[in-house]
Amino acid sequence: MKKWIVATMLLVVCLLVVAPASQAASAPKRGGTLKIAFNNDAEHMYPPSAAKSTDHLYLGFAIETLTHLGKEGPTPWLAKSWEISSDQKTFTFHLQKGVKFHDGTDFNAEVCKWNLDNYHNAGRTELSEVTRVDIVDDYTVRVNLSVPDNMILTYLAGWGGYMISPTAFKKQGKDGCDTHMVGTGPFKFVSWQRTVGVKYERFDNYWQKDKPYLDGVEINVIADPQVMLASFERGENQACINVGLQDAKNLEASGKYNVIKMNATFYGLTFDVGRPGSKFTDMRLRQAVNYAVNQKALADALGFGYIIPTNQICGPEHWGYNPNVVGFPYNPAKAKQLLADAGYPNGMDIIITTGPTDLYRNLFTAVQGQLKESGINAKVNIVDFARFGQITLGGGWEDLMTRVIQRELNDDLYSLDLLSSKAAVLKQSLHPKELDDLISKGRMAGTFGDKKKAVQDAMRVITDQYCTLVPIWIMPAIVAKAKTVHDDGLFKDAIYRNTIWDAYIE
């Protein structure tokens, strides 16, 4: 009996000790440096010069934007609130007070105007509709547009909205700011060694009280994907960005890591409708190619369970996805009939132009095999990246060209905008007036519901009405993390964005 009583008392004591410890384990821990392995180096740290989507990752730890991107678009950040005029041409932003730059200077309306004017004067297209920025008071600015455009809120969560210290700019100049970031973010820039990495340290005067929790962040550049993965598995880094599909599958199967997937990139093909003499001005031939491609089989064969077949540029979890789009389900017999109706009873020869990566090569070789079953003989023309870029920007492809749309910002209208007649890339593609009209309608929408409807209608126009593309799949961007890393937000709402101010290591 005595032994039983003693054992019971010991159990109670253990529970009293363990319970508070378990509760405390769920609270953010302070200290430590989050080390991230990444196979892409930074290119520019001065926002008006930055254009590569991966630069968002490097800027985001130290430099903040006026708005932030949530799951359904822009939310307040350095701009804590705003009002929009009834004609959608005037946006009045109320700024956070008490925000300091890393050099000790204040963030206010004068600084905000300087940044917006500086970006606009650099000739970047994101703020091209801005006609004037007015200072209303010390913490209020008014942005005036030449046309109604709700996309300004999205652009201010991206390149156009980054706020840097004008004092640092005057001291360092443009070139100095391109290698040394001075922002209002949770971490201060420490150093950048090209091809090696970037280091940051905690900013003690960060405007969000008691944050960040970490002492620092390091991004370690490891160009070789397998070397990068090995470094992560050895514990030299607690996060690994841009993990390959098969590697992600292996990491997930091990049960040792958290593998985060964001369906970020659309892959497909676009037709050369704008090229004189193109056979694809005949919509029947565009439809035939679509019927001849089996998206699900491609995803099953090459996707390791991560890739999603699609009939539009959005995935099912995106707000712009239209579930009523019919598309062109795999049907080789229908494809052959359309070819015959269009004057190709014995099939036709086409060229598919793509880039030199293994992913492109494997995907379009598989597509080539599928097309052949319907009598479409495709030659896969693989060009180097320099030529790929030239064709993307300047044209010159015949028949079909690789079409990739990366979900850089969490706004499906932004992705759709890349298919408009005003887009700077792939000008030979088909640009129906109805699509341009719906994009304009979405940009002028006064409510999110109206914007969403315009985008979903545009998805129908692209696929069902005009068959402007050959949609294939949505591919995820993948980050693997040690299970001790929490609340970093990497790949949560948009690729290369984060919630690093909330991050901690257990």
C-alpha positions in Angstrom: 0.0 0.0 0.0 2.8 2.4 0.9 4.5 1.7 -2.4 1.2 2.3 -4.3 0.7 5.7 -2.5 4.3 6.8 -3.2 4.0 5.8 -6.8 0.7 7.8 -7.1 2.2 10.9 -5.5 5.2 10.7 -7.9 2.9 10.5 -10.9 0.9 13.6 -9.7 4.2 15.5 -9.2 5.3 14.5 -12.7 2.0 15.7 -14.2 2.3 19.0 -12.4 5.8 19.4 -13.7 5.2 18.2 -17.3 1.9 20.1 -18.0 3.3 23.6 -17.7 6.3 22.6 -19.7 4.1 21.2 -22.5 2.0 24.4 -22.5 5.2 26.5 -22.7 6.5 24.4 -25.6 3.6 25.7 -27.8 4.6 29.4 -27.1 7.2 31.0 -29.4 10.8 30.6 -28.3 13.3 33.4 -28.4 16.8 33.2 -29.9 18.6 31.1 -32.5 19.4 31.7 -36.2 17.3 30.2 -38.9 19.5 28.8 -41.7 17.9 28.4 -45.1 19.5 26.5 -48.0 18.6 27.9 -51.4 19.8 27.2 -54.9 19.3 30.7 -56.2 21.5 33.7 -55.5 20.2 37.3 -55.0 20.4 39.5 -58.0 19.4 43.0 -56.9 18.6 44.4 -53.4 17.5 47.9 -54.7 13.8 47.4 -55.4 13.6 49.5 -58.7 16.3 47.3 -60.1 15.0 44.0 -58.9 12.9 41.9 -61.2 13.8 38.2 -60.5 11.0 36.7 -58.4 13.5 35.0 -56.1 14.7 38.4 -55.0 11.5 38.8 -53.0 12.9 36.2 -50.6 16.0 38.2 -49.9 14.3 41.6 -49.7 11.5 40.4 -47.5 13.6 39.8 -44.4 14.8 43.4 -44.3 12.5 45.6 -46.5 8.7 45.8 -46.1 5.9 46.8 -48.4 2.9 49.0 -48.0 0.4 46.1 -48.3 0.8 42.4 -47.6 -0.6 39.5 -49.5 -3.0 37.1 -47.8 -4.9 34.2 -49.3 -7.5 36.5 -51.0 -5.2 39.4 -51.9 -3.8 42.5 -50.3 -4.1 43.2 -46.5 -2.7 46.2 -44.5 0.9 46.4 -43.5 3.0 49.5 -43.5 -0.2 51.1 -44.7 -2.5 50.2 -41.8 -5.7 51.1 -43.7 -6.9 52.9 -46.9 -9.9 54.4 -48.6 -10.7 54.2 -52.3 -12.7 56.9 -54.2 -15.9 55.9 -55.9 -14.3 56.2 -59.3 -11.4 53.8 -58.2 -8.8 56.4 -59.2 -7.8 57.8 -55.8 -6.3 55.6 -53.0 -5.7 57.3 -49.6 -3.3 55.3 -47.4 -3.0 55.8 -43.6 0.5 54.7 -42.5 1.7 52.9 -39.4 3.2 55.3 -36.8 6.3 54.7 -34.8 8.0 52.7 -37.6 11.8 53.1 -37.8 14.3 52.2 -40.5 17.4 50.2 -39.6 19.5 53.4 -39.8 17.2 55.1 -37.1 15.3 57.4 -39.4 11.5 57.6 -39.3 9.0 56.1 -41.8 6.3 58.7 -42.6 4.3 60.1 -45.5 7.3 62.1 -46.9 9.4 58.9 -47.0 6.5 56.9 -48.5 6.0 59.5 -51.3 9.8 59.5 -52.0 9.8 55.7 -52.5 6.7 55.7 -54.7 8.0 58.6 -56.8 11.5 57.0 -57.0 10.0 53.7 -58.2 7.7 55.4 -60.7 10.5 57.5 -62.1 12.6 54.4 -62.7 10.1 53.5 -65.4 8.8 50.2 -63.9 5.3 49.3 -65.2 3.7 48.4 -61.8 3.1 52.0 -61.0 2.7 53.3 -64.6 -0.9 54.4 -63.9 0.1 56.7 -61.0 -0.1 60.3 -62.0 0.7 61.9 -58.6 1.4 61.1 -55.0 0.2 63.7 -52.5 1.1 64.1 -48.8 -2.1 64.7 -46.9 -0.5 64.8 -43.4 2.5 63.3 -41.7 1.1 59.8 -41.9 -1.3 59.9 -44.9 -0.6 59.8 -48.6 -3.0 60.0 -51.5 -2.1 58.1 -54.7 -3.8 59.4 -57.8 -4.2 57.1 -60.9 -4.9 58.0 -64.6 -7.4 55.1 -64.8 -9.4 53.0 -62.3 -7.2 50.1 -61.1 -7.6 48.0 -58.0 -4.4 46.2 -58.9 -2.5 49.0 -57.3 -3.0 47.3 -53.9 -1.4 44.1 -55.3 1.5 46.0 -56.8 2.1 47.8 -53.5 2.6 44.3 -51.9 5.3 43.7 -54.5 8.1 45.6 -56.2 6.2 48.9 -56.2 5.5 48.9 -52.5 9.0 48.2 -51.0 10.0 51.0 -48.6 13.7 51.8 -48.3 15.5 54.6 -46.3 15.9 57.8 -48.4 18.7 58.7 -46.0 20.6 55.5 -46.8 20.0 56.2 -50.5 21.5 59.6 -50.3 24.4 58.2 -48.4 25.0 55.0 -50.4 23.6 55.9 -53.8 21.7 53.4 -56.1 24.7 51.0 -56.3 25.2 51.0 -52.6 21.5 50.2 -52.0 21.8 47.4 -54.5 24.2 45.5 -52.3 23.2 46.8 -48.8 19.5 46.8 -47.8 18.2 49.4 -45.3 14.5 48.9 -44.6 12.0 48.6 -41.7 11.9 44.8 -41.6 12.3 42.5 -38.6 15.9 41.8 -39.6 18.8 44.1 -40.5 21.1 43.3 -43.4 24.6 42.2 -42.3 26.4 40.9 -45.3 26.1 39.5 -48.8 28.7 37.3 -50.5 27.7 36.4 -54.0 27.3 32.7 -54.6 27.7 32.1 -50.9 24.8 33.8 -49.2 23.2 36.6 -47.2 23.2 37.2 -43.4 20.7 39.2 -41.3 20.5 40.0 -37.6 17.5 40.9 -35.4 16.3 44.5 -35.5 15.7 45.4 -31.9 13.5 48.5 -32.8 11.1 46.6 -35.0 7.7 48.2 -35.0 5.8 45.0 -34.1 6.2 44.8 -30.3 8.4 42.0 -28.9 9.1 40.7 -32.4 11.0 39.1 -34.1 11.8 36.0 -32.0 14.9 34.9 -33.9 18.3 36.4 -33.4 19.1 36.1 -37.1 18.5 34.6 -40.5 21.0 33.2 -43.0 20.4 32.2 -46.6 23.1 29.8 -47.8 23.4 29.6 -51.5 24.1 26.1 -52.8 23.6 25.9 -56.5 23.7 22.1 -56.9 20.3 20.7 -55.8 21.7 17.4 -54.5 24.5 19.2 -52.5 21.8 21.5 -51.1 19.6 18.6 -50.1 22.5 16.8 -48.4 23.4 19.9 -46.4 19.8 20.1 -45.2 19.6 16.5 -44.2 22.9 16.8 -42.3 21.2 19.6 -40.2 23.5 22.4 -41.5 20.3 24.2 -42.6 16.9 24.1 -41.0 15.0 24.8 -44.2 15.6 24.0 -47.9 13.9 25.9 -50.7 13.1 24.6 -54.2 13.2 20.9 -53.3 12.8 18.6 -56.3 9.7 16.5 -56.6 11.3 13.1 -56.0 13.4 14.5 -53.2 10.3 16.0 -51.6 8.6 12.6 -51.8 11.6 10.9 -50.1 11.7 13.5 -47.3 8.0 13.3 -46.7 8.2 9.5 -46.6 11.0 9.6 -43.9 8.6 11.4 -41.5 11.5 13.5 -40.2 10.6 16.8 -41.9 7.7 19.1 -42.7 7.3 19.4 -46.5 5.3 22.5 -47.5 3.9 22.7 -51.0 2.4 25.7 -52.8 0.8 25.2 -56.2 2.6 28.1 -57.8 3.4 27.6 -61.5 1.3 26.9 -64.5 2.8 25.0 -67.4 1.4 24.8 -70.8 1.8 25.8 -74.5 0.7 28.8 -76.4 -0.1 29.0 -80.2 1.6 31.3 -82.7 -1.7 32.8 -83.9 -0.1 36.2 -84.5 2.5 34.8 -86.9 1.7 35.4 -90.6 0.7 32.1 -92.2 0.1 30.3 -88.9 -2.1 27.2 -89.2 -3.4 27.8 -85.7 -5.6 30.7 -86.7 -8.0 27.8 -87.3 -9.5 27.1 -83.9 -10.3 23.5 -84.9 -6.5 22.8 -84.9 -6.1 24.4 -81.6 -8.8 22.3 -80.2 -7.3 19.2 -81.8 -4.0 19.7 -80.0 -5.9 20.1 -76.7 -7.9 16.9 -77.2 -4.7 15.0 -78.0 -3.0 15.9 -74.7 -3.7 13.8 -71.6 -2.9 16.0 -68.7 -3.7 13.5 -66.0 -1.4 10.9 -67.5 1.4 13.4 -67.7 0.9 14.4 -64.1 0.7 10.8 -63.0 3.9 9.8 -64.9 6.1 12.8 -63.9 4.5 14.5 -60.9 5.3 12.1 -58.0 1.8 12.9 -56.7 2.4 16.6 -56.4 1.5 18.0 -59.8 -2.1 18.9 -60.5 -3.5 18.5 -64.1 -5.5 21.6 -65.1 -7.6 23.0 -67.9 -6.9 26.7 -66.9 -4.0 28.8 -65.6 -5.3 28.5 -61.9 -5.3 25.5 -59.6 -8.5 24.4 -57.9 -7.5 26.1 -54.6 -7.0 29.5 -56.2 -9.9 32.0 -55.9 -9.8 32.7 -59.7 -10.4 29.0 -60.6 -13.6 28.5 -62.5 -15.1 25.0 -61.8 -17.5 25.4 -64.7 -14.8 25.4 -67.4 -15.3 22.3 -69.6 -12.0 22.3 -71.4 -11.0 19.5 -73.8 -10.9 16.1 -72.0 -8.4 13.7 -73.6 -10.1 12.3 -76.7 -7.7 11.2 -79.6 -10.7 10.3 -81.8 -12.1 13.8 -81.5 -8.6 15.2 -82.2 -8.3 13.2 -85.5 -11.8 14.3 -86.6 -11.0 18.0 -86.0 -7.7 17.5 -88.0 -9.7 16.0 -90.9 -12.3 18.8 -90.7 -9.6 21.4 -90.9 -8.0 19.8 -94.0 -5.4 17.5 -92.4 -6.9 14.0 -92.8 -3.5 12.4 -92.7 -2.3 14.4 -89.7 -0.1 17.4 -89.4 3.5 18.3 -88.5 4.2 20.9 -85.8 7.1 22.3 -83.8 7.2 22.7 -80.0 9.8 25.2 -78.8 11.0 24.9 -75.2 14.0 25.5 -72.9 16.9 23.3 -71.9 15.9 22.0 -68.5 15.3 18.4 -67.7 11.7 19.2 -66.7 10.9 20.8 -70.0 12.6 18.0 -71.9 10.8 15.3 -70.1 7.4 17.0 -70.2 7.4 17.9 -73.9 8.9 14.6 -75.0 5.9 12.9 -73.2 3.6 15.4 -74.9 5.2 14.6 -78.2 4.3 10.9 -77.7 0.7 11.7 -76.8 0.2 13.9 -79.9 1.5 11.2 -82.2 -1.4 8.9 -81.2 -3.8 11.5 -82.7 -1.7 12.0 -85.9 0.1 15.1 -84.8 3.8 14.7 -85.5 5.6 17.1 -83.1 9.3 18.1 -83.3 10.6 19.3 -79.9 12.9 22.2 -80.5 15.1 22.7 -77.4 16.9 26.1 -77.3 19.3 27.5 -74.7 18.1 30.0 -72.1 19.4 33.0 -74.0 17.4 32.1 -77.1 14.4 31.1 -75.0 14.4 34.6 -73.5 14.7 36.2 -76.9 11.8 34.3 -78.2 9.7 34.9 -75.1 10.2 38.7 -75.4 10.7 39.2 -79.1 8.7 36.4 -80.8 9.9 34.2 -83.6 8.6 30.8 -82.7 6.6 28.5 -85.0 3.4 26.6 -84.0 3.7 26.0 -80.2 5.8 27.7 -77.5 6.3 26.9 -73.8 4.0 29.0 -71.6 4.9 29.2 -67.9 3.1 31.5 -65.5 4.5 31.8 -62.0 2.2 32.8 -59.1 4.7 35.4 -57.9 1.9 37.4 -56.2 -1.2 35.9 -54.6 -3.6 37.6 -57.0 -5.1 35.6 -59.9 -5.8 38.8 -61.8 -2.1 39.5 -61.8 -1.4 36.1 -63.3 -4.2 36.6 -65.9 -2.8 40.0 -66.8 0.2 38.2 -68.3 -2.1 36.9 -71.0 -3.5 40.3 -72.0 -2.6 42.1 -75.3 -0.6 44.6 -73.2 1.7 41.9 -71.8 5.3 42.3 -72.7 5.9 38.6 -73.5 4.7 36.0 -76.1 3.1 38.6 -78.3 2.3 36.1 -81.0 -0.2 34.4 -78.8 -4.0 34.9 -79.3 -5.3 37.9 -77.3 -9.1 38.0 -77.7 -10.8 41.4 -77.1 -13.2 39.7 -74.6 -10.2 38.7 -72.5 -8.8 42.2 -72.4 -12.3 43.5 -71.5 -12.6 41.1 -68.6 -9.2 41.9 -67.3 -10.1 45.6 -67.4 -13.4 44.9 -65.7 -11.5 43.0 -63.0 -9.0 45.8 -62.4 -11.9 48.3 -62.1 -14.0 46.2 -59.8 -15.1 47.9 -56.6 -15.5 44.7 -54.6 -13.5 41.5 -54.4 -16.6 39.5 -55.4 -16.8 41.5 -58.7 -13.1 41.0 -59.3 -13.4 37.3 -58.7 -16.3 37.0 -61.2 -14.4 38.8 -63.9 -11.3 36.5 -63.4 -13.4 33.4 -63.5 -15.3 34.6 -66.6 -11.9 35.2 -68.2 -10.8 31.6 -67.5 -13.9 30.4 -69.5 -13.0 32.7 -72.4 -9.4 31.5 -72.5 -10.3 27.8 -72.6 -13.8 27.2 -73.7 -14.5 30.1 -76.0 -11.2 30.7 -77.8 -8.9 27.8 -76.8 -5.9 30.2 -76.6 -3.7 27.7 -74.7 -2.8 24.1 -74.1 -3.1 23.9 -70.3 -1.1 21.0 -68.9 -0.5 21.2 -65.1 0.1 23.3 -62.0 3.4 22.6 -60.4 4.2 23.2 -56.7 7.1 25.2 -55.2 8.3 23.1 -52.3 10.2 23.9 -49.1 11.3 21.3 -46.6 11.8 22.3 -43.0 13.0 20.7 -39.8 10.1 20.0 -37.4 11.6 22.5 -34.9 10.9 25.5 -37.2 7.5 27.2 -36.7 5.5 30.0 -38.2 8.0 31.2 -40.8 5.3 31.3 -43.5 7.5 30.2 -46.3 5.4 29.3 -49.3 2.2 29.8 -47.3 0.4 32.5 -49.3 2.8 33.3 -52.1 6.2 31.9 -53.3 9.3 33.6 -51.8 7.2 35.4 -49.2 7.1 34.7 -45.5 6.0 35.7 -42.0 9.5 35.7 -40.6 8.6 38.2 -37.8 6.5 35.3 -36.2 9.1 32.5 -36.8 10.8 30.7 -34.0 12.9 27.6 -33.5 11.8 25.1 -30.9 
